[in-house]
Amino acid sequence: MDDPSFSVEVNTNTQEILLAASNHDLAALKPFLRIPGNASVQDPETGFTPLHAAIAACEKEENGEEVDIEKAKEVVRELFLSGAIWNDLDSNNETPGCLAGRLGRKELYELCVEAGVRAEMLLGLMGKYEVLDSESEDEEEESVDVDAINGDEKKDVNSADYLASDLKFSDDKLLDADNNGVMMAWETSIMERSVASLLPPGEDKGKRILNIGFGMGIIDTLFAETQPAIHHIIEAHPAVLAKLKEEDHPFGPKWEASSPEQGAYKTYEGKWQDVLPTLLETGYTYDAIYFDTFGEDYSALKLFFTEFVPGLLDENGRFGFFNGLGADRRVCYDVYTRVVECDLVDAGLEVEWEDVEVGKLGEEGEGEWEGVRRRYWTLEGYRLPTCRFLS
């Protein structure tokens, strides 16, 4: 049987730790932090960790005087050094970084982002990248970006079950059998900017293009308008491939037959992991490569630009991808943007980011998201990547 006095003692210690963090009293806090796990204790009612408490205390002035932000930063740094978790959620579903962002405390927000990058880079070195995008969340869970990193198991929506499932096609969205959004029409503005970045106007005609993931065909339609010399598509889902084989489909048999030369316009059937080795053997290189698959985690994207882009991209070519990692939470989005930037450099690529306004897309279950099981995008700004070989 549990000892009641032990429970009271733990609760008392938790409150003392949170109070010291809230007061930015490093001297009082440090003795507690010698015990593993104390940097991440949580209040049972508010869900506050010491990080939340330290940041929340910066919300307003104390006794008419501005909060000493330097003392707050010292406490936050010490908590991270002692094992505090950057993406723990409180009862309001906010991480410490979310809280810092909402309060306008940019310096504290930046410390949270830096801690997140360190944690994710370490996971990457250990070969433990988790699912980062919201598309694979379970219905009951709040955030795949937080929960997946903490070890919760998720359904792999890009598994054999997904590829064997039916898809639901409509004018404004493509859903899987569980009503997850595979692709949606609101992404069109992002695709337009992506094409303009990969194939700048005036330099866009007669280029060699490779797109991974057809989906609704939004970006391939835009690519086709540039009159490419080569336009290759890789698609794995049988339902999408069945659509592409329809006689009147814009990317069906007539499109392939209109190739400037045999095989120049072609859809390759199968997973990109299986198709790309064959393309490498043929010696194809491309001026523009785009990557936008459904349900794969970050390790798949990293594998693609590490192992395949160097052999497929022309020395003056450009590579882009749908940057949706962590897009249900600004702090997660910022963390994963920096992680991918570091990994791109390791792969010999540099990235230029362009901020694209997305705007408000409506609430969950309404407007754009009506009929979609869960929103996979909550941000009003998109960070568009354009990658090239390091000069």
TORRO-825642 format. One line per field, with one value per residue: residue number from 1; residue in three letters; z, y, x of N, C-alpha, C in turn. Coordinates in steps of 0.2 Angstrom, whole numbers, plus 5000, padded with zeros to 4 digits. Atoms other than C-alpha are relative to their C-alpha. Layout:
BEGIN
num	NUM_...
residu	ALA_...
n.w	Z_...
n.v	Y_...
n.u	X_...
ca.w	Z_...
ca.v	Y_...
ca.u	X_...
c.w	Z_...
c.v	Y_...
c.u	X_...
% end
This chain:
BEGIN
num	1_2_3_4_5_6_7_8_9_10_11_12_13_14_15_16_17_18_19_20_21_22_23_24_25_26_27_28_29_30_31_32_33_34_35_36_37_38_39_40_41_42_43_44_45_46_47_48_49_50_51_52_53_54_55_56_57_58_59_60_61_62_63_64_65_66_67_68_69_70_71_72_73_74_75_76_77_78_79_80_81_82_83_84_85_86_87_88_89_90_91_92_93_94_95_96_97_98_99_100_101_102_103_104_105_106_107_108_109_110_111_112_113_114_115_116_117_118_119_120_121_122_123_124_125_126_127_128_129_130_131_132_133_134_135_136_137_138_139_140_141_142_143_144_145_146_147_148_149_150_151_152_153_154_155_156_157_158_159_160_161_162_163_164_165_166_167_168_169_170_171_172_173_174_175_176_177_178_179_180_181_182_183_184_185_186_187_188_189_190_191_192_193_194_195_196_197_198_199_200_201_202_203_204_205_206_207_208_209_210_211_212_213_214_215_216_217_218_219_220_221_222_223_224_225_226_227_228_229_230_231_232_233_234_235_236_237_238_239_240_241_242_243_244_245_246_247_248_249_250_251_252_253_254_255_256_257_258_259_260_261_262_263_264_265_266_267_268_269_270_271_272_273_274_275_276_277_278_279_280_281_282_283_284_285_286_287_288_289_290_291_292_293_294_295_296_297_298_299_300_301_302_303_304_305_306_307_308_309_310_311_312_313_314_315_316_317_318_319_320_321_322_323_324_325_326_327_328_329_330_331_332_333_334_335_336_337_338_339_340_341_342_343_344_345_346_347_348_349_350_351_352_353_354_355_356_357_358_359_360_361_362_363_364_365_366_367_368_369_370_371_372_373_374_375_376_377_378_379_380_381_382_383_384_385_386_387_388_389_390_391
residu	MET_ASP_ASP_PRO_SER_PHE_SER_VAL_GLU_VAL_ASN_THR_ASN_THR_GLN_GLU_ILE_LEU_LEU_ALA_ALA_SER_ASN_HIS_ASP_LEU_ALA_ALA_LEU_LYS_PRO_PHE_LEU_ARG_ILE_PRO_GLY_ASN_ALA_SER_VAL_GLN_ASP_PRO_GLU_THR_GLY_PHE_THR_PRO_LEU_HIS_ALA_ALA_ILE_ALA_ALA_CYS_GLU_LYS_GLU_GLU_ASN_GLY_GLU_GLU_VAL_ASP_ILE_GLU_LYS_ALA_LYS_GLU_VAL_VAL_ARG_GLU_LEU_PHE_LEU_SER_GLY_ALA_ILE_TRP_ASN_ASP_LEU_ASP_SER_ASN_ASN_GLU_THR_PRO_GLY_CYS_LEU_ALA_GLY_ARG_LEU_GLY_ARG_LYS_GLU_LEU_TYR_GLU_LEU_CYS_VAL_GLU_ALA_GLY_VAL_ARG_ALA_GLU_MET_LEU_LEU_GLY_LEU_MET_GLY_LYS_TYR_GLU_VAL_LEU_ASP_SER_GLU_SER_GLU_ASP_GLU_GLU_GLU_GLU_SER_VAL_ASP_VAL_ASP_ALA_ILE_ASN_GLY_ASP_GLU_LYS_LYS_ASP_VAL_ASN_SER_ALA_ASP_TYR_LEU_ALA_SER_ASP_LEU_LYS_PHE_SER_ASP_ASP_LYS_LEU_LEU_ASP_ALA_ASP_ASN_ASN_GLY_VAL_MET_MET_ALA_TRP_GLU_THR_SER_ILE_MET_GLU_ARG_SER_VAL_ALA_SER_LEU_LEU_PRO_PRO_GLY_GLU_ASP_LYS_GLY_LYS_ARG_ILE_LEU_ASN_ILE_GLY_PHE_GLY_MET_GLY_ILE_ILE_ASP_THR_LEU_PHE_ALA_GLU_THR_GLN_PRO_ALA_ILE_HIS_HIS_ILE_ILE_GLU_ALA_HIS_PRO_ALA_VAL_LEU_ALA_LYS_LEU_LYS_GLU_GLU_ASP_HIS_PRO_PHE_GLY_PRO_LYS_TRP_GLU_ALA_SER_SER_PRO_GLU_GLN_GLY_ALA_TYR_LYS_THR_TYR_GLU_GLY_LYS_TRP_GLN_ASP_VAL_LEU_PRO_THR_LEU_LEU_GLU_THR_GLY_TYR_THR_TYR_ASP_ALA_ILE_TYR_PHE_ASP_THR_PHE_GLY_GLU_ASP_TYR_SER_ALA_LEU_LYS_LEU_PHE_PHE_THR_GLU_PHE_VAL_PRO_GLY_LEU_LEU_ASP_GLU_ASN_GLY_ARG_PHE_GLY_PHE_PHE_ASN_GLY_LEU_GLY_ALA_ASP_ARG_ARG_VAL_CYS_TYR_ASP_VAL_TYR_THR_ARG_VAL_VAL_GLU_CYS_ASP_LEU_VAL_ASP_ALA_GLY_LEU_GLU_VAL_GLU_TRP_GLU_ASP_VAL_GLU_VAL_GLY_LYS_LEU_GLY_GLU_GLU_GLY_GLU_GLY_GLU_TRP_GLU_GLY_VAL_ARG_ARG_ARG_TYR_TRP_THR_LEU_GLU_GLY_TYR_ARG_LEU_PRO_THR_CYS_ARG_PHE_LEU_SER
n.w	5000_5000_4994_5001_4998_5006_5005_4998_5001_5007_5002_4997_5004_5007_4999_4998_5007_5004_4997_5002_5008_5001_4997_5003_4995_5002_4994_4997_5004_5002_4996_5003_5007_4999_5000_5007_5000_4997_5004_5004_4996_5003_4995_5002_5003_5006_5004_5001_4998_4998_5006_5001_4995_5000_5006_4999_4995_5004_5004_4998_4996_4992_4996_5004_5003_5005_4998_5002_5005_5000_4995_5003_5005_4996_4997_5006_5002_4995_5001_5006_4998_4995_5003_5002_5007_5004_5003_4995_5000_4994_5001_5005_5006_5003_4998_4998_5006_5002_4995_5001_5006_4998_4995_5003_4997_5005_4997_4997_5006_5003_4996_5001_5007_5000_4996_5004_5005_4997_4998_5007_5004_4997_5002_5007_5000_4997_5005_4997_5002_4999_5005_4998_5003_4996_5004_4998_4993_4998_4999_4993_4998_5001_5005_5002_4999_4993_4998_5004_4997_4994_5000_5001_5006_5005_5006_5006_5005_5007_5000_5005_4999_5004_5007_5002_4998_5005_4999_5001_5005_5001_5004_4995_4996_5001_4993_5000_4997_4993_5001_5000_5006_5004_5004_5000_5005_4997_5001_5007_5000_4999_5006_5005_4998_5001_5007_5002_4997_5003_5007_5001_5006_5005_5000_4998_5006_5003_4995_4998_4993_4996_4994_4996_4997_5004_4997_5004_5007_5000_5002_5007_5004_5001_5003_5007_5004_5002_5006_4999_5004_4996_4995_4997_4994_4996_4996_4997_4998_5006_5002_5004_5007_5004_5003_5005_5006_5004_5007_5000_4995_5003_5000_5002_5006_5005_4997_5002_5007_5003_4998_5005_5002_4996_4993_4997_4996_4997_4993_4998_4995_4995_4995_5003_4998_5005_5006_5001_5002_5007_5003_4999_5005_5007_5001_5001_4995_5001_4998_4994_4996_4995_4996_4996_4999_4994_4994_4999_4995_5002_5003_5007_5004_4999_5005_5007_5002_4999_5004_5007_5003_5003_5007_5005_5002_5004_4995_4999_4999_4994_4996_4995_4996_4996_4994_4995_4994_4994_5002_4995_4994_5003_4997_5003_5007_5000_4999_5005_5006_4999_5000_5007_5003_4998_5003_5008_5001_4999_5006_5005_5003_4997_5000_4999_4998_5002_4996_5004_4996_5001_4998_4996_5004_4997_4995_5001_5002_5003_5006_5004_4997_4999_5002_4999_4993_4996_5003_5000_5001_4995_5000_5005_5004_5002_5001_5006_5001_5007_4998_5005_4997_4997_5005
n.v	4994_4993_4996_4994_4994_4999_4996_4993_4997_4998_4994_4994_4999_4997_4993_4996_4999_4995_4994_4997_4998_4994_4994_5000_5000_5006_5003_5004_5005_5004_5006_5005_5002_5006_5006_5002_5000_4994_4995_5001_5002_4996_4999_5005_4997_4995_5004_4996_5002_4994_4996_4996_4995_4995_4996_4996_4994_4994_4998_4993_4997_5001_4994_4994_5000_5005_5006_5001_5006_5004_5005_5005_5003_5004_5006_5004_5004_5005_5006_5004_5003_5005_5005_4998_5002_4994_5000_5002_4996_4998_5002_4996_5003_4996_5001_4994_4995_4997_4995_4994_4996_4997_4994_4995_5000_5003_5003_5007_5004_5002_5005_5006_5002_5003_5006_5005_5002_5005_5006_5004_5002_5005_5006_5002_5003_5007_5004_5000_4995_5002_4997_4993_4996_5001_5004_5006_5000_5004_4996_4997_4997_4993_4998_5005_4998_5001_5007_5005_4999_5003_5007_5004_5004_4998_5004_4998_4999_5002_5007_5004_4999_4994_5001_5005_4997_4996_4993_4996_4994_4995_4994_4996_5004_5007_5003_5008_5004_4997_4993_4996_4996_5002_4993_4995_4995_4994_5000_4997_4994_5002_5003_4995_4997_5005_5001_4993_5000_5006_4998_4993_4997_4998_5005_5006_5004_5005_5003_5007_4999_5006_4999_5006_5000_4996_4998_4997_4998_4993_4997_5002_4996_4993_5002_5002_4993_4997_5004_5003_5004_5006_4999_5007_5000_5006_5001_5007_5002_5003_4996_4994_5003_5002_4994_4998_5004_4999_4997_4993_4996_4995_5003_5007_5003_4995_4996_5003_5000_4994_4999_4997_5006_5005_5000_4994_4999_5007_5001_5007_5003_5003_4996_4996_5004_5006_4997_4995_5004_5001_4994_4999_5004_4997_4994_4993_4995_4996_4993_4998_5006_4998_5006_4999_5006_4999_5004_5002_4996_4996_5004_5001_4994_5000_5005_4997_4995_5002_5005_5000_4993_4998_5004_4998_4993_4997_4996_4993_5001_4998_5005_4997_5004_4997_4999_5000_5003_4996_4994_4998_4996_4995_5001_5006_4999_4996_5005_5005_4996_5000_5007_5002_4995_5003_5006_4998_4998_5006_5003_4996_4996_4994_4999_4993_5000_4994_5000_4999_4999_5005_4997_5004_5005_5002_5004_5007_5002_4995_4997_5005_5006_5004_5007_5002_5002_4995_4995_5001_4993_4994_4994_4995_4999_5006_4998_5004_5001_5001_5003_5001_5003_4995_4997
n.u	5004_4996_5000_5003_4995_4996_5003_5000_4993_4999_5004_4997_4993_5002_5002_4995_4996_5003_5000_4993_4999_5004_4997_4994_4995_4996_4997_5005_5002_4995_5000_5005_4998_4995_5004_5003_5007_5003_5000_5006_5006_5006_5005_5005_5006_4998_4995_4994_4994_4996_4999_5006_5000_4995_5002_5006_4999_4998_5006_5001_4995_5000_4999_4998_4993_5000_4997_4993_5000_4993_5001_5005_4996_4995_5004_5002_4994_4998_5005_4998_4994_5002_5005_5007_5003_5002_5007_5005_5007_5004_5007_5003_4997_4994_4994_4997_4999_5007_5002_4995_5002_5007_4998_4996_4993_4996_4994_5001_5002_4994_4997_5004_4999_4993_5000_5004_4995_4995_5003_5002_4994_4998_5004_4998_4993_5002_5004_5007_5005_5007_5004_5000_5006_5006_5005_5000_5002_5006_5005_5001_4994_5000_4995_4995_4993_4998_5001_4996_4993_5000_5000_5007_5000_5005_5001_4996_5005_4997_4998_5003_5008_5002_4999_5006_5006_5003_4999_5006_4998_5004_4997_4996_4996_4999_5000_4999_5006_5002_5002_4994_4999_4993_4998_5006_5000_4997_4992_4999_4996_4993_4997_4998_4994_4995_4998_4996_4994_4996_4999_5002_5003_4995_4995_5004_5002_4996_4996_5000_5003_5002_5004_5001_5007_5005_5005_5005_4997_5000_4994_4999_5004_4996_4994_5001_5001_4993_4998_4994_4997_5001_5004_5001_5004_5000_5006_5000_5007_5004_5005_4998_4997_5005_5002_4995_5000_5006_4998_5001_4997_4995_4993_5001_4997_4999_4995_4994_4999_4998_4993_4995_4996_5002_4998_4999_5006_5001_5001_4997_5004_4996_4997_4994_4994_4998_4999_4994_4994_5000_4999_4993_4996_5001_4996_5004_4999_5005_4999_5005_5003_5004_5002_5006_5003_5005_4999_4993_4997_4995_4995_5001_4997_4993_4997_5001_4996_4994_4998_5002_5000_4994_4999_5006_5001_4995_4996_5003_5008_5003_5004_5005_5005_5005_4997_5006_4997_5002_5004_5006_4998_4995_4993_4998_4998_4993_4995_4999_4997_4993_4997_4999_4995_4993_4999_4999_4993_4996_5001_4997_5005_5002_5007_5003_5007_5004_5006_5006_5006_5006_5007_5004_5003_5006_5000_5001_5007_5004_4997_4996_4998_5006_4999_4994_5000_4996_4996_4993_4997_5004_4996_5002_4995_4997_4993_4999_4993_4998_4994_4995_4993_4996_4995
ca.w	5000_4996_5011_5012_5020_5005_4993_5004_5004_4985_4983_4995_4986_4969_4976_4983_4966_4957_4969_4967_4948_4949_4960_4949_4964_4957_4974_4981_4966_4963_4978_4971_4954_4961_4961_4944_4938_4948_4934_4926_4940_4936_4947_4947_4943_4931_4924_4926_4926_4933_4915_4914_4931_4928_4911_4917_4931_4917_4912_4922_4931_4950_4962_4947_4942_4926_4929_4929_4913_4915_4931_4922_4908_4921_4929_4912_4907_4923_4921_4904_4910_4924_4911_4909_4894_4881_4875_4891_4891_4904_4907_4894_4881_4880_4880_4889_4872_4868_4884_4881_4864_4870_4883_4870_4879_4864_4874_4884_4868_4860_4874_4872_4853_4856_4869_4857_4843_4855_4860_4842_4835_4849_4845_4827_4831_4841_4826_4835_4825_4829_4818_4818_4807_4814_4800_4810_4827_4836_4838_4857_4857_4858_4848_4839_4840_4859_4862_4849_4856_4873_4867_4864_4850_4834_4820_4805_4792_4778_4782_4771_4779_4772_4755_4755_4761_4750_4748_4747_4732_4732_4723_4739_4748_4747_4763_4768_4775_4793_4786_4788_4776_4763_4753_4753_4741_4753_4750_4732_4736_4744_4729_4718_4728_4728_4709_4707_4719_4711_4693_4693_4680_4664_4668_4670_4652_4646_4663_4670_4685_4698_4710_4724_4729_4717_4728_4721_4707_4713_4711_4695_4687_4690_4685_4668_4664_4663_4648_4655_4645_4658_4670_4681_4695_4709_4717_4728_4732_4721_4722_4715_4702_4697_4694_4684_4672_4667_4649_4652_4667_4664_4669_4661_4646_4634_4645_4644_4626_4623_4629_4619_4619_4625_4644_4647_4654_4666_4682_4691_4702_4719_4735_4731_4741_4728_4713_4715_4715_4697_4692_4699_4688_4673_4676_4676_4684_4687_4688_4701_4714_4725_4740_4748_4754_4767_4784_4783_4798_4797_4795_4778_4772_4779_4770_4754_4754_4761_4750_4734_4731_4729_4714_4706_4707_4694_4701_4698_4702_4716_4729_4739_4751_4760_4776_4788_4802_4819_4810_4824_4836_4832_4844_4837_4819_4823_4831_4817_4804_4812_4814_4795_4791_4801_4793_4775_4778_4784_4767_4757_4754_4759_4762_4759_4768_4762_4773_4765_4772_4774_4784_4796_4789_4801_4816_4818_4809_4801_4784_4776_4789_4788_4787_4791_4807_4813_4808_4803_4801_4814_4809_4799_4791_4781_4780_4762_4759_4743_4744_4733_4734_4745_4734
ca.v	5000_5018_5028_5043_5054_5050_5057_5073_5075_5074_5086_5098_5097_5100_5116_5122_5119_5128_5142_5144_5144_5156_5168_5165_5161_5150_5148_5140_5130_5122_5110_5102_5100_5088_5075_5067_5071_5087_5098_5091_5089_5095_5103_5091_5105_5118_5105_5118_5112_5123_5129_5135_5143_5152_5159_5163_5174_5185_5189_5206_5218_5215_5229_5242_5236_5226_5208_5204_5194_5190_5181_5172_5167_5160_5149_5143_5138_5129_5119_5114_5109_5098_5089_5099_5094_5107_5101_5096_5102_5111_5109_5123_5112_5124_5120_5132_5139_5141_5151_5162_5166_5170_5182_5190_5185_5182_5178_5164_5158_5157_5147_5134_5133_5130_5117_5108_5108_5100_5087_5082_5082_5071_5059_5060_5055_5040_5035_5039_5052_5051_5055_5074_5079_5081_5070_5054_5059_5048_5056_5058_5065_5083_5084_5072_5083_5082_5065_5056_5063_5057_5039_5036_5024_5030_5022_5023_5031_5027_5009_4994_4997_5015_5010_4996_5008_5018_5036_5050_5062_5079_5096_5103_5089_5071_5061_5043_5030_5038_5055_5061_5075_5068_5085_5100_5114_5127_5122_5129_5146_5137_5126_5141_5149_5133_5131_5150_5147_5130_5137_5156_5165_5167_5152_5139_5133_5116_5110_5092_5090_5076_5076_5063_5061_5066_5067_5079_5084_5102_5105_5094_5104_5120_5111_5105_5124_5127_5115_5104_5094_5080_5078_5062_5058_5045_5039_5024_5024_5012_5023_5038_5027_5021_5039_5042_5028_5035_5040_5058_5062_5077_5066_5050_5040_5055_5065_5052_5050_5068_5067_5077_5060_5043_5042_5060_5062_5047_5042_5028_5017_5012_5019_5032_5021_5007_5018_5030_5017_5013_5031_5033_5019_5027_5042_5055_5071_5085_5104_5104_5091_5092_5080_5079_5062_5058_5051_5048_5054_5066_5051_5048_5066_5065_5049_5057_5072_5063_5048_5052_5071_5072_5059_5066_5084_5094_5104_5120_5112_5116_5105_5109_5100_5103_5110_5104_5097_5102_5113_5112_5122_5137_5132_5114_5121_5133_5118_5106_5120_5122_5103_5101_5116_5108_5091_5099_5106_5090_5083_5096_5107_5125_5131_5148_5151_5162_5166_5164_5170_5156_5166_5159_5143_5141_5131_5112_5104_5120_5128_5120_5107_5101_5082_5081_5071_5083_5099_5096_5115_5129_5142_5158_5158_5145_5144_5138_5130_5131_5120_5120_5112_5122_5133
ca.u	5000_5006_5012_5000_5014_5025_5012_5010_5029_5030_5016_5024_5041_5032_5024_5040_5049_5036_5036_5055_5054_5040_5050_5065_5075_5089_5097_5081_5078_5095_5095_5079_5086_5100_5086_5082_5065_5062_5065_5049_5037_5019_5006_4991_4978_4987_4999_5012_5030_5044_5047_5029_5030_5045_5038_5021_5028_5034_5016_5015_5025_5029_5026_5026_5043_5047_5051_5070_5071_5089_5084_5070_5082_5095_5081_5075_5093_5096_5080_5085_5102_5093_5082_5067_5056_5054_5037_5028_5009_5000_4981_4978_4987_5002_5020_5032_5037_5018_5016_5032_5026_5008_5016_5027_5043_5054_5070_5062_5053_5070_5077_5063_5066_5085_5081_5069_5082_5095_5083_5077_5095_5100_5086_5091_5109_5101_5091_5074_5066_5047_5032_5032_5016_4999_4991_4995_4987_4975_4958_4959_4977_4981_4997_5008_5023_5022_5015_5025_5042_5037_5035_5016_5013_5004_4995_5006_4994_5007_5008_5002_4984_4984_4990_4976_4963_4950_4952_4938_4940_4932_4935_4943_4951_4958_4954_4960_4948_4949_4945_4963_4967_4980_4979_4968_4964_4970_4988_4986_4994_5009_5011_5011_5024_5034_5034_5039_5053_5059_5057_5058_5048_5058_5069_5055_5052_5058_5065_5067_5055_5052_5038_5036_5017_5003_4989_4976_4988_4989_5008_5009_4996_5007_5022_5014_5010_5029_5030_5043_5055_5054_5040_5041_5029_5030_5014_5011_4992_4982_4967_4976_4985_4968_4962_4978_4974_4957_4957_4951_4962_4974_4989_4982_4987_4985_4997_5010_5008_5011_5029_5042_5051_5047_5046_5048_5030_5028_5020_5030_5020_5026_5034_5048_5060_5058_5057_5071_5085_5080_5079_5097_5103_5095_5106_5091_5095_5082_5081_5067_5062_5048_5043_5026_5021_5007_5010_5029_5039_5054_5066_5059_5062_5079_5083_5076_5087_5102_5103_5094_5093_5112_5111_5095_5097_5106_5121_5111_5094_5083_5074_5058_5046_5030_5036_5022_5033_5025_5012_4999_5010_5021_5036_5036_5036_5051_5060_5058_5062_5079_5082_5079_5090_5105_5102_5101_5118_5125_5119_5128_5112_5108_5091_5082_5066_5052_5037_5020_5004_4991_4978_4965_4958_4943_4940_4941_4926_4921_4925_4940_4941_4923_4923_4941_4945_4958_4967_4985_4988_4984_4997_4994_5011_5020_5039_5043_5060_5070_5086_5102_5119_5131_5142
c.w	5000_5007_4999_5001_4994_4995_5002_4999_4993_4998_5003_4996_4993_5001_5001_4994_4996_5002_4999_4993_4999_5002_4996_5005_4999_5006_5004_4996_4999_5005_4998_4994_5000_4999_4993_4999_5002_4996_4995_5004_4998_5006_4997_4997_4994_4995_4999_5002_5002_4994_5000_5006_4999_4994_5002_5005_4997_4997_5002_5004_5008_5003_4995_4997_4995_5003_4997_4995_5000_5005_4998_4995_5004_5003_4994_4998_5005_5000_4994_5001_5005_4997_4999_4993_4997_4998_5005_4999_5006_4999_4995_4993_4997_5003_5004_4995_4998_5005_4999_4994_5001_5004_4996_5003_4995_5002_5003_4994_4996_5003_4999_4993_5000_5004_4996_4994_5003_5001_4994_4997_5004_4999_4993_5000_5003_4996_5003_4998_5000_4994_5002_4997_5004_4996_5003_5007_5001_5002_5007_5002_4998_4995_4999_5001_5007_5002_4997_5003_5007_5000_4999_4993_4996_4995_4994_4994_4993_5000_4994_5001_4996_4993_4997_5001_4994_5002_4997_4996_5000_4996_5005_5005_4998_5007_5000_5003_5007_5000_5002_4994_4997_4997_5000_4996_5003_4999_4993_5000_5002_4994_4995_5001_4999_4993_4998_5003_4997_4993_4999_4993_4995_4999_5001_4994_4999_5005_5001_5008_5003_5006_5003_5004_4996_5003_4996_4993_5000_4997_4993_4995_4999_4997_4992_4996_4998_4994_5001_4995_5002_5006_5003_5007_5004_5004_5002_5001_4994_4998_4996_4994_4996_4996_4994_4994_4996_4994_5000_5006_4997_5000_4999_4994_4995_5002_4999_4993_4996_5002_4994_4997_5004_5007_5003_5004_5003_5007_5002_5006_5006_5005_4997_5002_4996_4993_4998_4999_4992_4996_5001_4995_4993_4998_4999_5005_4999_5002_5006_5003_5005_5004_5004_5000_5006_5005_5002_5006_4997_4998_4993_4996_5001_4996_4993_4998_5002_4995_4993_4997_4997_4993_4995_4998_4996_5004_5001_5001_5007_5003_5005_5003_5003_5007_5005_5006_5006_4998_5004_5006_4998_5003_4997_4992_5000_5002_4994_4993_5001_5000_4992_4997_5002_4996_4992_4999_5001_4993_4994_4997_5005_4999_5001_5002_4998_5004_4996_5004_4999_5002_5005_4996_5004_5006_4998_4998_4997_4993_4996_5003_5002_4997_5001_5007_5004_4996_5000_4999_5004_4999_4994_4995_4998_4998_4994_4999_4992_5001_4993_5003_5003_4995_5003
c.v	5006_5003_5007_5006_5001_5005_5008_5003_5002_5006_5007_5002_5003_5007_5005_5001_5005_5007_5003_5002_5006_5007_5001_5000_4993_4997_4995_4994_4994_4993_4994_4997_4995_4993_4999_5001_5007_5006_5000_4998_5005_5001_4996_5004_5004_4996_5004_4996_5006_5005_5005_5005_5006_5005_5004_5005_5006_5004_5008_5002_4999_5006_5007_5000_4994_4994_5000_4994_4996_4994_4994_4995_4995_4994_4995_4996_4995_4994_4996_4995_4994_4995_5002_4999_5006_5000_4997_5005_5001_4998_5005_4998_5005_4997_5006_5005_5003_5006_5006_5004_5004_5007_5005_5000_4996_4996_4993_4995_4997_4994_4993_4997_4996_4993_4994_4998_4995_4993_4996_4998_4994_4993_4998_4996_4993_4996_4999_5005_4997_5003_5007_5004_4998_4995_4993_4999_4995_5005_5003_5004_5007_5002_4995_5002_4999_4993_4995_5000_4996_4992_4997_4997_5003_4995_5003_5001_4999_4993_4996_5001_5006_4999_4995_5003_5004_5007_5004_5006_5005_5006_5003_4996_4993_4997_4992_4997_5002_5007_5005_5004_4998_5007_5004_5006_5006_5001_5003_5006_4998_4996_5005_5003_4995_4999_5006_5000_4995_5002_5007_5002_5002_4995_4993_4996_4994_4997_4993_5000_4993_5002_4993_5001_5005_5003_5003_5003_5008_5003_4997_5004_5007_4998_4999_5007_5003_4996_4997_4995_4993_5001_4993_5001_4993_5000_4993_4998_4997_5004_5006_4997_4998_5006_5002_4996_5001_5004_5008_5004_5004_4997_4992_4998_5005_5004_4997_4999_5006_5002_5002_4994_4994_5000_5006_5002_4993_5000_4993_4998_4997_5005_5003_4996_4994_5003_5004_4996_4999_5006_5002_4996_5002_5006_5007_5005_5006_5007_5002_4993_5002_4993_5002_4993_5000_4995_4997_5005_5004_4995_4998_5006_5000_4995_5002_5005_4998_4995_5000_5007_5001_4996_5002_5007_5003_5005_5007_4999_5003_4995_5003_4994_5003_5000_5000_4996_5004_5006_5001_5004_5004_4998_4993_5001_5004_4995_4996_5004_5000_4993_4999_5004_4997_4993_5001_5002_4994_4996_5004_5005_5006_5002_5008_5000_5006_4999_5002_5000_4995_5003_4995_4995_4997_4995_4992_4998_5005_5002_4995_4993_4996_4993_4997_4998_5004_5005_4998_5007_5005_5006_5005_5001_4993_5002_4995_4999_4999_4998_4999_4997_5006_5002_5000
c.u	5004_5000_4997_5005_5005_4997_5000_5007_5002_4996_5003_5006_4998_4998_5006_5005_4997_5000_5007_5001_4996_5003_5007_5006_5004_5003_4996_4999_5006_5001_4995_5002_5006_4996_4997_4993_4997_4999_4993_4994_4994_4995_4993_4994_5002_5004_5006_5006_5004_5001_4994_4999_5004_4998_4994_5001_5002_4994_4999_5005_4999_5001_5001_5006_5000_5004_5007_5001_5006_4999_4996_5004_5005_4996_4998_5006_5001_4995_5001_5006_4998_4995_4993_4998_4997_4993_4995_4993_4997_4992_4997_5003_5006_5007_5003_5002_4993_4999_5005_4998_4993_5001_5004_5007_5005_5006_4999_4997_5006_5004_4997_5001_5007_5000_4997_5005_5005_4997_4999_5007_5003_4996_5001_5006_4999_4996_4993_4996_4993_4996_4999_4993_4994_4995_4999_4997_4994_4995_5000_5006_5000_5005_5005_5007_5002_5000_5005_5008_5000_4998_4993_5000_4994_4998_5004_4995_5003_5002_4996_4992_4998_5000_4994_4993_4997_5001_4993_5003_4995_5003_5005_5004_5000_5000_5002_4993_4998_4999_5006_5001_5007_5002_4994_5001_5003_5007_5002_5005_5007_5003_5002_5006_5006_5003_5004_5007_5005_5002_4998_4998_5006_5006_4996_4998_5005_5005_4998_4997_4998_4996_4998_4993_4995_4994_4994_5003_5001_5007_5002_4997_5004_5006_4999_4999_5006_5002_5007_5003_4999_4995_4998_4996_5000_4994_4999_4993_4996_4994_5001_5003_4994_4997_5004_4999_4993_5002_5000_5004_5006_5007_4999_5004_5002_5006_5007_5002_5002_5007_5004_5004_4998_5002_5001_4994_4998_4998_5003_4996_5004_5002_5007_5006_5002_5001_5006_5007_5001_5001_5008_5004_4999_5005_4996_5002_4994_5002_4996_4997_4996_4997_4994_4996_4995_5002_5007_5003_5007_5006_5000_5002_5007_5004_5000_5006_5008_5003_4998_5000_5007_5002_4995_5000_5006_5004_4997_4993_4998_4995_4995_4996_4995_5002_4994_5002_4998_4995_4994_5002_5006_5007_5002_5002_5007_5005_5002_5003_5008_5004_5001_5006_5007_5001_5001_5008_5005_5000_5003_4995_4999_4993_4998_4993_4996_4993_4994_4994_4995_4994_4997_4996_4994_5002_5000_4993_4996_5004_5004_5001_4993_5001_5007_5001_5004_5004_5007_5004_4996_5004_4998_5006_5004_5008_5002_5008_5002_5008_5004_5006_5004_5005_5007
% end
